[in-house]
Amino acid sequence: MKNKFKEFGLTSLAIDNATSVFLVSFMILLFGLQSYQNMPKQQYPDASMPTIFVNTPYFGNSAEEIENLISRPIEKEFEGVEGIKSVNSTSIQDFSVIVAEFDASLEMSEVLRKTKDAVDKAKSELPTDLKKDPEILEINFSEIPIVTVNVSGDYSPDELRAYAEQLENKIELIKEVSKVQMRGQQEREMKIDVDLNKMQSLQVSFTDIENAVKTENLTMSGGEIVQNGFRRAVRIVGQFTSDIELENIIVKSEKQRPIYLKDIATVKYGYKERTSYARSDGYPVISLDVIKRKGKNLLAAADELKIVLAEEINELPSDLKVSLFNDQSVNTRNEVSNLENSIISGVILVILVLLFFLGLRNASFVGIAIPLSMLMGILFLYVSGTTMNIVVLFSLILALGLLVDNGIVVVENIYRYMQDGYSSIEAAKFGTGEVAWPIIASTATTLAAFLPLAFWPGIMGEFMKFMPITLMLVLGSSLFVALVINPVLTSRFMKVDTQADERSGYITKRRNVFIGIAIMLLMAVAGHIIKIDWIRNLMLLAAAIVH
């Protein structure tokens, strides 16, 4: 008689080794929670846009000359590059900007290599008097600063920069921080103001001054010397350290009469010309852009940064103002918190629906699939190096109602077999075996619908590919829970009330609903008191159900 019933091999193996399955479930719960805690959290996924900017300054030239001498030769080399989608250039006074967009399927390293090769080929056609080689820039979202630290106060530029460098050195020691970029500082420079009349009288040209400064301002290796059996390196230090040293260089010698730089010019050690101004409460500002390491936790980096700043502020002057600007951790924390609240609220609503239709015990068997499936999917995402961002969290919300489908079918079929008089072990094996392949096919069709989204081309695909990946991992995990964990739990803990008729079963389900509503009301009141958002938001829903 029993031979006519189907069994699913994996389910039967799990039921016969129930202790191992309980251990696996505990490990999924433990490592899943640990993965969620350690998973890097940020607002948007790490994605790189295959777009390259080539910036070339050429001062003293009009826009037309910039286009003919700079933009067109570089554009011409880009035309033959494989994988290029479009090339646009902008030529303005003294500057050329070329934007090259590549296919999204190309790796960023390959895009950079192709761009550098094209620019190198174009260098032979560029003007020979370029002060600076073309600069190649890429768009990398991981290079966007997560927060800007502003340092301001009534101090000289050198003092303010010293305090900013002190903070910079401490911030760079944070393991989640990749680098710190300083902006707004005044760069030092030696300024030579020449007297044209004296230059002409002494027959000194600008080339003479340039060559003299270039030759004297030099530190070079002097070779090696063997002394007492040891070989030592010799360095000739000649770089200028003060304006007095620069004034005393010999520019030219006529008839054994040396002409010093101070004879024809005045040397000033000052600051470079400002190109922008920044103020805070009327005082100058130096900004420190903090950039986190790729794949690291944005929230952890921001929290550690605030701890470091709190410690360093005690060592800085009291009138020095240190403030945070454009802190991405605030928005990220709010986004993650809101989506987490939505997930928890959705779980409670799903369990409430299960209570109404399945009863307390069967709803518990089905409801356990939600945390186990999500934690198993999060574990796989953590191992693969994916960050917890709004796309992943939205995908978890989207999969929330789909996680219980397989569990409902399996648990209800097992319950039917137990009502027919089969033992819990037999009911678990036969009930699961009867519906195993149908629920596998059902899950496969759902996964097949999301599979093409994983190959979404273009920039949007770089962001949205995490949605199908998350859904496929979580739904695949729910199938494993339905075929392995649910049968084991039902075989050990499921009971059937043989004396219950249809009327009493209906009353029991309604009683479970009122119990669930009462629990929700209590949780809503508690949430209102302790300020937990996701609990407090259920007050309106609970009140609506009661009325």
Contacts in CASP RR format, 6 or more apart in sequence:
PFRMAT RR
TARGET T0000
AUTHOR 0000-0000-0000
METHOD contacts of the structure
MODEL  1
MKNKFKEFGLTSLAIDNATSVFLVSFMILLFGLQSYQNMPKQQYPDASMP
TIFVNTPYFGNSAEEIENLISRPIEKEFEGVEGIKSVNSTSIQDFSVIVA
EFDASLEMSEVLRKTKDAVDKAKSELPTDLKKDPEILEINFSEIPIVTVN
VSGDYSPDELRAYAEQLENKIELIKEVSKVQMRGQQEREMKIDVDLNKMQ
SLQVSFTDIENAVKTENLTMSGGEIVQNGFRRAVRIVGQFTSDIELENII
VKSEKQRPIYLKDIATVKYGYKERTSYARSDGYPVISLDVIKRKGKNLLA
AADELKIVLAEEINELPSDLKVSLFNDQSVNTRNEVSNLENSIISGVILV
ILVLLFFLGLRNASFVGIAIPLSMLMGILFLYVSGTTMNIVVLFSLILAL
GLLVDNGIVVVENIYRYMQDGYSSIEAAKFGTGEVAWPIIASTATTLAAF
LPLAFWPGIMGEFMKFMPITLMLVLGSSLFVALVINPVLTSRFMKVDTQA
DERSGYITKRRNVFIGIAIMLLMAVAGHIIKIDWIRNLMLLAAAIVH
2 426 0 8 1.000
5 429 0 8 1.000
5 430 0 8 1.000
5 433 0 8 1.000
5 434 0 8 1.000
6 430 0 8 1.000
6 433 0 8 1.000
6 434 0 8 1.000
6 436 0 8 1.000
7 429 0 8 1.000
7 430 0 8 1.000
7 432 0 8 1.000
7 433 0 8 1.000
8 429 0 8 1.000
8 432 0 8 1.000
8 433 0 8 1.000
8 436 0 8 1.000
8 437 0 8 1.000
8 483 0 8 1.000
10 483 0 8 1.000
10 484 0 8 1.000
11 428 0 8 1.000
11 429 0 8 1.000
11 432 0 8 1.000
11 433 0 8 1.000
11 436 0 8 1.000
11 483 0 8 1.000
11 484 0 8 1.000
11 487 0 8 1.000
12 429 0 8 1.000
14 20 0 8 1.000
14 21 0 8 1.000
14 483 0 8 1.000
14 484 0 8 1.000
14 485 0 8 1.000
14 487 0 8 1.000
14 488 0 8 1.000
15 425 0 8 1.000
15 428 0 8 1.000
15 429 0 8 1.000
15 487 0 8 1.000
15 488 0 8 1.000
15 491 0 8 1.000
18 488 0 8 1.000
18 491 0 8 1.000
18 492 0 8 1.000
21 484 0 8 1.000
21 485 0 8 1.000
21 488 0 8 1.000
22 488 0 8 1.000
24 484 0 8 1.000
24 485 0 8 1.000
25 372 0 8 1.000
25 485 0 8 1.000
28 372 0 8 1.000
28 375 0 8 1.000
28 376 0 8 1.000
28 379 0 8 1.000
29 371 0 8 1.000
29 372 0 8 1.000
29 375 0 8 1.000
31 375 0 8 1.000
31 379 0 8 1.000
32 375 0 8 1.000
32 376 0 8 1.000
32 378 0 8 1.000
32 379 0 8 1.000
32 382 0 8 1.000
33 375 0 8 1.000
35 375 0 8 1.000
35 378 0 8 1.000
35 379 0 8 1.000
35 381 0 8 1.000
35 382 0 8 1.000
35 383 0 8 1.000
36 375 0 8 1.000
36 378 0 8 1.000
36 382 0 8 1.000
36 388 0 8 1.000
38 297 0 8 1.000
38 382 0 8 1.000
39 297 0 8 1.000
39 378 0 8 1.000
39 381 0 8 1.000
39 382 0 8 1.000
39 386 0 8 1.000
39 387 0 8 1.000
39 388 0 8 1.000
40 295 0 8 1.000
40 296 0 8 1.000
40 297 0 8 1.000
40 298 0 8 1.000
40 300 0 8 1.000
40 387 0 8 1.000
40 388 0 8 1.000
41 297 0 8 1.000
41 298 0 8 1.000
41 299 0 8 1.000
41 332 0 8 1.000
41 336 0 8 1.000
41 387 0 8 1.000
41 388 0 8 1.000
41 389 0 8 1.000
42 297 0 8 1.000
42 298 0 8 1.000
42 299 0 8 1.000
42 328 0 8 1.000
42 332 0 8 1.000
42 387 0 8 1.000
42 388 0 8 1.000
42 389 0 8 1.000
43 298 0 8 1.000
43 328 0 8 1.000
43 331 0 8 1.000
43 332 0 8 1.000
43 335 0 8 1.000
43 389 0 8 1.000
43 390 0 8 1.000
44 141 0 8 1.000
44 389 0 8 1.000
44 390 0 8 1.000
44 391 0 8 1.000
44 463 0 8 1.000
45 386 0 8 1.000
45 387 0 8 1.000
45 389 0 8 1.000
45 391 0 8 1.000
45 392 0 8 1.000
45 462 0 8 1.000
45 463 0 8 1.000
45 466 0 8 1.000
46 141 0 8 1.000
46 142 0 8 1.000
46 294 0 8 1.000
46 295 0 8 1.000
46 387 0 8 1.000
47 141 0 8 1.000
47 459 0 8 1.000
47 462 0 8 1.000
47 463 0 8 1.000
48 108 0 8 1.000
48 138 0 8 1.000
48 139 0 8 1.000
48 140 0 8 1.000
48 141 0 8 1.000
48 142 0 8 1.000
48 462 0 8 1.000
49 139 0 8 1.000
49 141 0 8 1.000
49 459 0 8 1.000
49 462 0 8 1.000
50 101 0 8 1.000
50 102 0 8 1.000
50 103 0 8 1.000
50 104 0 8 1.000
50 106 0 8 1.000
50 108 0 8 1.000
50 111 0 8 1.000
51 99 0 8 1.000
51 100 0 8 1.000
51 101 0 8 1.000
51 102 0 8 1.000
51 138 0 8 1.000
51 139 0 8 1.000
52 99 0 8 1.000
52 100 0 8 1.000
52 102 0 8 1.000
52 111 0 8 1.000
52 112 0 8 1.000
52 115 0 8 1.000
52 136 0 8 1.000
52 137 0 8 1.000
52 138 0 8 1.000
53 97 0 8 1.000
53 98 0 8 1.000
53 99 0 8 1.000
53 100 0 8 1.000
53 136 0 8 1.000
53 137 0 8 1.000
53 138 0 8 1.000
53 139 0 8 1.000
54 74 0 8 1.000
54 96 0 8 1.000
54 97 0 8 1.000
54 98 0 8 1.000
54 100 0 8 1.000
54 115 0 8 1.000
54 119 0 8 1.000
54 134 0 8 1.000
54 135 0 8 1.000
54 136 0 8 1.000
54 137 0 8 1.000
55 95 0 8 1.000
55 96 0 8 1.000
55 97 0 8 1.000
55 134 0 8 1.000
55 135 0 8 1.000
55 137 0 8 1.000
56 70 0 8 1.000
56 74 0 8 1.000
56 95 0 8 1.000
56 96 0 8 1.000
56 98 0 8 1.000
56 126 0 8 1.000
56 130 0 8 1.000
56 132 0 8 1.000
56 134 0 8 1.000
56 135 0 8 1.000
57 94 0 8 1.000
57 95 0 8 1.000
57 96 0 8 1.000
57 131 0 8 1.000
57 132 0 8 1.000
58 65 0 8 1.000
58 66 0 8 1.000
58 69 0 8 1.000
58 70 0 8 1.000
58 94 0 8 1.000
58 95 0 8 1.000
58 96 0 8 1.000
58 127 0 8 1.000
58 130 0 8 1.000
58 131 0 8 1.000
59 94 0 8 1.000
59 131 0 8 1.000
60 93 0 8 1.000
60 94 0 8 1.000
61 69 0 8 1.000
61 93 0 8 1.000
61 94 0 8 1.000
62 93 0 8 1.000
63 91 0 8 1.000
63 92 0 8 1.000
63 93 0 8 1.000
64 91 0 8 1.000
66 91 0 8 1.000
66 92 0 8 1.000
66 93 0 8 1.000
66 94 0 8 1.000
66 95 0 8 1.000
66 96 0 8 1.000
67 89 0 8 1.000
67 91 0 8 1.000
67 96 0 8 1.000
69 126 0 8 1.000
69 127 0 8 1.000
70 91 0 8 1.000
70 96 0 8 1.000
70 126 0 8 1.000
70 127 0 8 1.000
71 89 0 8 1.000
71 91 0 8 1.000
71 96 0 8 1.000
71 98 0 8 1.000
72 89 0 8 1.000
73 122 0 8 1.000
73 125 0 8 1.000
73 126 0 8 1.000
74 89 0 8 1.000
74 96 0 8 1.000
74 98 0 8 1.000
74 118 0 8 1.000
74 119 0 8 1.000
74 122 0 8 1.000
74 126 0 8 1.000
74 134 0 8 1.000
75 87 0 8 1.000
75 89 0 8 1.000
75 98 0 8 1.000
76 122 0 8 1.000
77 118 0 8 1.000
77 119 0 8 1.000
77 121 0 8 1.000
77 122 0 8 1.000
78 84 0 8 1.000
78 87 0 8 1.000
78 98 0 8 1.000
78 100 0 8 1.000
78 118 0 8 1.000
79 87 0 8 1.000
80 118 0 8 1.000
81 100 0 8 1.000
81 114 0 8 1.000
81 115 0 8 1.000
81 117 0 8 1.000
81 118 0 8 1.000
82 114 0 8 1.000
83 102 0 8 1.000
83 103 0 8 1.000
83 106 0 8 1.000
83 114 0 8 1.000
84 100 0 8 1.000
84 101 0 8 1.000
84 102 0 8 1.000
84 114 0 8 1.000
85 101 0 8 1.000
85 102 0 8 1.000
85 103 0 8 1.000
86 100 0 8 1.000
86 101 0 8 1.000
87 98 0 8 1.000
87 99 0 8 1.000
87 100 0 8 1.000
87 101 0 8 1.000
88 98 0 8 1.000
88 99 0 8 1.000
89 96 0 8 1.000
89 97 0 8 1.000
89 98 0 8 1.000
89 99 0 8 1.000
90 96 0 8 1.000
90 97 0 8 1.000
90 98 0 8 1.000
90 99 0 8 1.000
91 97 0 8 1.000
100 115 0 8 1.000
102 111 0 8 1.000
102 114 0 8 1.000
104 457 0 8 1.000
104 458 0 8 1.000
104 459 0 8 1.000
104 461 0 8 1.000
104 462 0 8 1.000
105 457 0 8 1.000
108 138 0 8 1.000
108 140 0 8 1.000
111 138 0 8 1.000
112 136 0 8 1.000
112 138 0 8 1.000
115 136 0 8 1.000
116 136 0 8 1.000
119 134 0 8 1.000
119 136 0 8 1.000
122 134 0 8 1.000
123 133 0 8 1.000
123 134 0 8 1.000
126 134 0 8 1.000
142 291 0 8 1.000
142 292 0 8 1.000
142 293 0 8 1.000
142 294 0 8 1.000
142 295 0 8 1.000
143 291 0 8 1.000
144 291 0 8 1.000
145 181 0 8 1.000
145 289 0 8 1.000
145 290 0 8 1.000
145 291 0 8 1.000
145 326 0 8 1.000
146 290 0 8 1.000
146 291 0 8 1.000
146 292 0 8 1.000
146 298 0 8 1.000
146 301 0 8 1.000
146 302 0 8 1.000
146 327 0 8 1.000
146 328 0 8 1.000
146 329 0 8 1.000
147 290 0 8 1.000
147 302 0 8 1.000
147 305 0 8 1.000
147 324 0 8 1.000
147 325 0 8 1.000
147 326 0 8 1.000
147 327 0 8 1.000
147 328 0 8 1.000
147 329 0 8 1.000
148 287 0 8 1.000
148 288 0 8 1.000
148 289 0 8 1.000
148 290 0 8 1.000
148 324 0 8 1.000
148 325 0 8 1.000
148 326 0 8 1.000
149 167 0 8 1.000
149 171 0 8 1.000
149 287 0 8 1.000
149 288 0 8 1.000
149 290 0 8 1.000
149 305 0 8 1.000
149 309 0 8 1.000
149 322 0 8 1.000
149 323 0 8 1.000
149 324 0 8 1.000
149 325 0 8 1.000
150 280 0 8 1.000
150 285 0 8 1.000
150 286 0 8 1.000
150 287 0 8 1.000
150 288 0 8 1.000
150 321 0 8 1.000
150 322 0 8 1.000
150 323 0 8 1.000
150 324 0 8 1.000
150 325 0 8 1.000
151 160 0 8 1.000
151 163 0 8 1.000
151 164 0 8 1.000
151 167 0 8 1.000
151 285 0 8 1.000
151 286 0 8 1.000
151 287 0 8 1.000
151 288 0 8 1.000
151 320 0 8 1.000
151 321 0 8 1.000
151 322 0 8 1.000
152 160 0 8 1.000
152 279 0 8 1.000
152 280 0 8 1.000
152 281 0 8 1.000
152 283 0 8 1.000
152 284 0 8 1.000
152 285 0 8 1.000
152 286 0 8 1.000
152 320 0 8 1.000
152 321 0 8 1.000
152 323 0 8 1.000
153 160 0 8 1.000
153 280 0 8 1.000
153 281 0 8 1.000
153 283 0 8 1.000
153 284 0 8 1.000
153 319 0 8 1.000
153 320 0 8 1.000
153 321 0 8 1.000
154 283 0 8 1.000
154 319 0 8 1.000
155 163 0 8 1.000
155 283 0 8 1.000
155 320 0 8 1.000
157 185 0 8 1.000
157 186 0 8 1.000
157 271 0 8 1.000
157 284 0 8 1.000
160 185 0 8 1.000
160 284 0 8 1.000
160 286 0 8 1.000
161 182 0 8 1.000
161 185 0 8 1.000
161 186 0 8 1.000
161 286 0 8 1.000
163 316 0 8 1.000
163 317 0 8 1.000
163 320 0 8 1.000
164 182 0 8 1.000
164 185 0 8 1.000
164 286 0 8 1.000
164 288 0 8 1.000
165 182 0 8 1.000
166 312 0 8 1.000
166 316 0 8 1.000
167 288 0 8 1.000
167 309 0 8 1.000
167 312 0 8 1.000
167 322 0 8 1.000
168 180 0 8 1.000
168 182 0 8 1.000
168 288 0 8 1.000
170 308 0 8 1.000
170 312 0 8 1.000
171 177 0 8 1.000
171 180 0 8 1.000
171 288 0 8 1.000
171 290 0 8 1.000
171 305 0 8 1.000
171 308 0 8 1.000
172 179 0 8 1.000
172 180 0 8 1.000
173 308 0 8 1.000
174 301 0 8 1.000
174 304 0 8 1.000
174 305 0 8 1.000
174 308 0 8 1.000
175 293 0 8 1.000
175 296 0 8 1.000
176 292 0 8 1.000
176 293 0 8 1.000
176 296 0 8 1.000
176 297 0 8 1.000
176 300 0 8 1.000
176 301 0 8 1.000
176 304 0 8 1.000
177 290 0 8 1.000
177 291 0 8 1.000
177 292 0 8 1.000
177 293 0 8 1.000
177 301 0 8 1.000
177 305 0 8 1.000
178 291 0 8 1.000
178 292 0 8 1.000
178 293 0 8 1.000
178 294 0 8 1.000
179 291 0 8 1.000
180 288 0 8 1.000
180 289 0 8 1.000
180 290 0 8 1.000
180 291 0 8 1.000
181 288 0 8 1.000
181 289 0 8 1.000
181 291 0 8 1.000
182 286 0 8 1.000
182 287 0 8 1.000
182 288 0 8 1.000
182 289 0 8 1.000
183 286 0 8 1.000
183 287 0 8 1.000
183 288 0 8 1.000
183 289 0 8 1.000
184 276 0 8 1.000
184 278 0 8 1.000
184 285 0 8 1.000
184 286 0 8 1.000
184 287 0 8 1.000
185 286 0 8 1.000
186 271 0 8 1.000
186 272 0 8 1.000
186 274 0 8 1.000
187 271 0 8 1.000
187 272 0 8 1.000
188 269 0 8 1.000
188 270 0 8 1.000
188 271 0 8 1.000
188 272 0 8 1.000
189 269 0 8 1.000
189 270 0 8 1.000
189 271 0 8 1.000
189 272 0 8 1.000
190 240 0 8 1.000
190 243 0 8 1.000
190 246 0 8 1.000
190 267 0 8 1.000
190 268 0 8 1.000
190 269 0 8 1.000
190 270 0 8 1.000
191 267 0 8 1.000
191 268 0 8 1.000
191 269 0 8 1.000
191 270 0 8 1.000
192 209 0 8 1.000
192 213 0 8 1.000
192 246 0 8 1.000
192 261 0 8 1.000
192 265 0 8 1.000
192 266 0 8 1.000
192 267 0 8 1.000
193 265 0 8 1.000
193 266 0 8 1.000
193 267 0 8 1.000
193 268 0 8 1.000
194 206 0 8 1.000
194 209 0 8 1.000
194 264 0 8 1.000
194 265 0 8 1.000
195 264 0 8 1.000
195 265 0 8 1.000
195 266 0 8 1.000
198 204 0 8 1.000
198 263 0 8 1.000
198 264 0 8 1.000
199 205 0 8 1.000
199 264 0 8 1.000
202 252 0 8 1.000
202 254 0 8 1.000
202 259 0 8 1.000
202 263 0 8 1.000
202 264 0 8 1.000
203 252 0 8 1.000
203 254 0 8 1.000
204 251 0 8 1.000
204 252 0 8 1.000
204 259 0 8 1.000
204 264 0 8 1.000
208 251 0 8 1.000
208 252 0 8 1.000
209 251 0 8 1.000
209 261 0 8 1.000
209 264 0 8 1.000
209 265 0 8 1.000
212 249 0 8 1.000
212 250 0 8 1.000
212 251 0 8 1.000
212 252 0 8 1.000
212 261 0 8 1.000
213 246 0 8 1.000
213 249 0 8 1.000
213 261 0 8 1.000
216 238 0 8 1.000
216 240 0 8 1.000
216 249 0 8 1.000
217 238 0 8 1.000
217 239 0 8 1.000
217 240 0 8 1.000
217 246 0 8 1.000
218 238 0 8 1.000
218 239 0 8 1.000
219 235 0 8 1.000
219 236 0 8 1.000
219 237 0 8 1.000
219 238 0 8 1.000
219 239 0 8 1.000
220 235 0 8 1.000
220 236 0 8 1.000
221 233 0 8 1.000
221 234 0 8 1.000
221 235 0 8 1.000
221 236 0 8 1.000
222 233 0 8 1.000
222 234 0 8 1.000
222 235 0 8 1.000
222 236 0 8 1.000
223 233 0 8 1.000
223 234 0 8 1.000
224 231 0 8 1.000
224 232 0 8 1.000
224 233 0 8 1.000
224 234 0 8 1.000
225 231 0 8 1.000
225 232 0 8 1.000
225 234 0 8 1.000
226 232 0 8 1.000
240 246 0 8 1.000
242 269 0 8 1.000
243 267 0 8 1.000
243 268 0 8 1.000
243 269 0 8 1.000
246 261 0 8 1.000
246 267 0 8 1.000
247 260 0 8 1.000
247 261 0 8 1.000
247 262 0 8 1.000
247 267 0 8 1.000
248 260 0 8 1.000
248 261 0 8 1.000
248 262 0 8 1.000
249 260 0 8 1.000
249 261 0 8 1.000
250 258 0 8 1.000
250 259 0 8 1.000
250 260 0 8 1.000
250 261 0 8 1.000
251 259 0 8 1.000
251 260 0 8 1.000
251 261 0 8 1.000
251 264 0 8 1.000
252 258 0 8 1.000
252 259 0 8 1.000
253 259 0 8 1.000
261 267 0 8 1.000
277 284 0 8 1.000
278 284 0 8 1.000
278 285 0 8 1.000
278 287 0 8 1.000
279 285 0 8 1.000
280 321 0 8 1.000
280 323 0 8 1.000
281 321 0 8 1.000
283 321 0 8 1.000
287 325 0 8 1.000
290 301 0 8 1.000
290 305 0 8 1.000
292 298 0 8 1.000
292 301 0 8 1.000
295 385 0 8 1.000
295 387 0 8 1.000
298 328 0 8 1.000
298 329 0 8 1.000
298 332 0 8 1.000
299 329 0 8 1.000
299 332 0 8 1.000
299 333 0 8 1.000
299 336 0 8 1.000
301 329 0 8 1.000
302 327 0 8 1.000
302 328 0 8 1.000
302 329 0 8 1.000
303 329 0 8 1.000
306 324 0 8 1.000
309 322 0 8 1.000
309 324 0 8 1.000
312 322 0 8 1.000
313 322 0 8 1.000
316 322 0 8 1.000
335 390 0 8 1.000
335 393 0 8 1.000
336 388 0 8 1.000
336 390 0 8 1.000
336 393 0 8 1.000
337 533 0 8 1.000
338 533 0 8 1.000
339 390 0 8 1.000
339 393 0 8 1.000
339 394 0 8 1.000
339 396 0 8 1.000
339 397 0 8 1.000
340 393 0 8 1.000
340 534 0 8 1.000
341 533 0 8 1.000
341 534 0 8 1.000
341 537 0 8 1.000
342 397 0 8 1.000
342 534 0 8 1.000
343 374 0 8 1.000
343 393 0 8 1.000
343 396 0 8 1.000
343 397 0 8 1.000
343 400 0 8 1.000
344 534 0 8 1.000
345 534 0 8 1.000
345 537 0 8 1.000
345 538 0 8 1.000
346 397 0 8 1.000
346 400 0 8 1.000
347 370 0 8 1.000
347 371 0 8 1.000
347 400 0 8 1.000
348 520 0 8 1.000
348 538 0 8 1.000
349 541 0 8 1.000
350 367 0 8 1.000
350 370 0 8 1.000
350 400 0 8 1.000
350 401 0 8 1.000
350 404 0 8 1.000
351 363 0 8 1.000
351 367 0 8 1.000
351 370 0 8 1.000
352 513 0 8 1.000
352 516 0 8 1.000
352 517 0 8 1.000
352 520 0 8 1.000
354 362 0 8 1.000
354 363 0 8 1.000
354 366 0 8 1.000
354 367 0 8 1.000
354 404 0 8 1.000
354 408 0 8 1.000
355 363 0 8 1.000
355 509 0 8 1.000
355 512 0 8 1.000
355 513 0 8 1.000
355 515 0 8 1.000
355 516 0 8 1.000
356 509 0 8 1.000
356 512 0 8 1.000
356 513 0 8 1.000
357 509 0 8 1.000
358 366 0 8 1.000
358 408 0 8 1.000
358 411 0 8 1.000
358 412 0 8 1.000
358 509 0 8 1.000
359 508 0 8 1.000
359 509 0 8 1.000
359 512 0 8 1.000
360 512 0 8 1.000
360 515 0 8 1.000
361 493 0 8 1.000
361 494 0 8 1.000
361 495 0 8 1.000
362 411 0 8 1.000
362 412 0 8 1.000
362 415 0 8 1.000
362 494 0 8 1.000
363 512 0 8 1.000
365 407 0 8 1.000
365 411 0 8 1.000
365 486 0 8 1.000
365 489 0 8 1.000
365 490 0 8 1.000
365 493 0 8 1.000
365 494 0 8 1.000
366 404 0 8 1.000
366 407 0 8 1.000
366 408 0 8 1.000
366 411 0 8 1.000
366 486 0 8 1.000
367 404 0 8 1.000
368 481 0 8 1.000
368 485 0 8 1.000
368 486 0 8 1.000
368 489 0 8 1.000
369 403 0 8 1.000
369 404 0 8 1.000
369 406 0 8 1.000
369 407 0 8 1.000
369 478 0 8 1.000
369 481 0 8 1.000
369 482 0 8 1.000
369 485 0 8 1.000
369 486 0 8 1.000
370 400 0 8 1.000
370 403 0 8 1.000
370 404 0 8 1.000
372 477 0 8 1.000
372 481 0 8 1.000
372 485 0 8 1.000
373 403 0 8 1.000
373 474 0 8 1.000
373 475 0 8 1.000
373 476 0 8 1.000
373 477 0 8 1.000
373 478 0 8 1.000
373 481 0 8 1.000
374 396 0 8 1.000
374 403 0 8 1.000
374 474 0 8 1.000
374 477 0 8 1.000
376 473 0 8 1.000
376 474 0 8 1.000
376 477 0 8 1.000
376 480 0 8 1.000
376 481 0 8 1.000
377 470 0 8 1.000
377 473 0 8 1.000
377 474 0 8 1.000
377 477 0 8 1.000
378 388 0 8 1.000
380 473 0 8 1.000
380 477 0 8 1.000
381 388 0 8 1.000
381 392 0 8 1.000
381 469 0 8 1.000
381 470 0 8 1.000
381 473 0 8 1.000
386 392 0 8 1.000
386 466 0 8 1.000
386 469 0 8 1.000
389 466 0 8 1.000
391 463 0 8 1.000
391 464 0 8 1.000
391 466 0 8 1.000
391 467 0 8 1.000
391 470 0 8 1.000
392 466 0 8 1.000
392 467 0 8 1.000
392 470 0 8 1.000
394 467 0 8 1.000
395 466 0 8 1.000
395 467 0 8 1.000
395 468 0 8 1.000
395 470 0 8 1.000
395 471 0 8 1.000
395 474 0 8 1.000
396 470 0 8 1.000
396 474 0 8 1.000
398 467 0 8 1.000
398 471 0 8 1.000
399 470 0 8 1.000
399 471 0 8 1.000
399 474 0 8 1.000
399 475 0 8 1.000
399 478 0 8 1.000
402 446 0 8 1.000
402 475 0 8 1.000
402 478 0 8 1.000
403 474 0 8 1.000
403 475 0 8 1.000
403 478 0 8 1.000
404 478 0 8 1.000
405 439 0 8 1.000
405 442 0 8 1.000
405 478 0 8 1.000
406 439 0 8 1.000
406 442 0 8 1.000
406 443 0 8 1.000
406 478 0 8 1.000
406 479 0 8 1.000
406 481 0 8 1.000
406 482 0 8 1.000
406 483 0 8 1.000
407 439 0 8 1.000
407 478 0 8 1.000
407 481 0 8 1.000
407 482 0 8 1.000
407 486 0 8 1.000
409 435 0 8 1.000
409 438 0 8 1.000
409 439 0 8 1.000
409 482 0 8 1.000
410 431 0 8 1.000
410 432 0 8 1.000
410 435 0 8 1.000
410 439 0 8 1.000
410 482 0 8 1.000
410 483 0 8 1.000
410 486 0 8 1.000
410 487 0 8 1.000
411 486 0 8 1.000
411 490 0 8 1.000
411 494 0 8 1.000
413 431 0 8 1.000
413 432 0 8 1.000
413 434 0 8 1.000
413 435 0 8 1.000
414 427 0 8 1.000
414 428 0 8 1.000
414 431 0 8 1.000
414 432 0 8 1.000
414 487 0 8 1.000
414 490 0 8 1.000
414 491 0 8 1.000
414 494 0 8 1.000
415 427 0 8 1.000
415 490 0 8 1.000
415 494 0 8 1.000
415 496 0 8 1.000
416 431 0 8 1.000
417 426 0 8 1.000
417 427 0 8 1.000
417 430 0 8 1.000
417 431 0 8 1.000
418 424 0 8 1.000
418 427 0 8 1.000
418 494 0 8 1.000
418 496 0 8 1.000
419 496 0 8 1.000
421 427 0 8 1.000
422 430 0 8 1.000
424 490 0 8 1.000
424 491 0 8 1.000
424 492 0 8 1.000
424 494 0 8 1.000
425 491 0 8 1.000
427 490 0 8 1.000
427 491 0 8 1.000
427 494 0 8 1.000
428 487 0 8 1.000
428 488 0 8 1.000
428 490 0 8 1.000
428 491 0 8 1.000
428 494 0 8 1.000
429 487 0 8 1.000
432 483 0 8 1.000
432 486 0 8 1.000
432 487 0 8 1.000
436 483 0 8 1.000
439 479 0 8 1.000
439 482 0 8 1.000
439 483 0 8 1.000
440 479 0 8 1.000
440 483 0 8 1.000
443 475 0 8 1.000
443 476 0 8 1.000
443 478 0 8 1.000
443 479 0 8 1.000
446 475 0 8 1.000
447 471 0 8 1.000
447 472 0 8 1.000
447 475 0 8 1.000
447 476 0 8 1.000
450 467 0 8 1.000
450 468 0 8 1.000
450 471 0 8 1.000
450 472 0 8 1.000
451 468 0 8 1.000
451 472 0 8 1.000
452 468 0 8 1.000
453 464 0 8 1.000
453 465 0 8 1.000
453 467 0 8 1.000
453 468 0 8 1.000
454 465 0 8 1.000
454 468 0 8 1.000
454 469 0 8 1.000
454 472 0 8 1.000
455 465 0 8 1.000
456 464 0 8 1.000
456 465 0 8 1.000
500 508 0 8 1.000
517 542 0 8 1.000
517 545 0 8 1.000
517 546 0 8 1.000
520 538 0 8 1.000
520 541 0 8 1.000
520 542 0 8 1.000
521 539 0 8 1.000
521 542 0 8 1.000
521 546 0 8 1.000
523 535 0 8 1.000
523 538 0 8 1.000
524 535 0 8 1.000
524 536 0 8 1.000
524 538 0 8 1.000
524 539 0 8 1.000
524 542 0 8 1.000
525 539 0 8 1.000
526 532 0 8 1.000
526 535 0 8 1.000
527 535 0 8 1.000
527 536 0 8 1.000
528 535 0 8 1.000
528 536 0 8 1.000
528 539 0 8 1.000
END
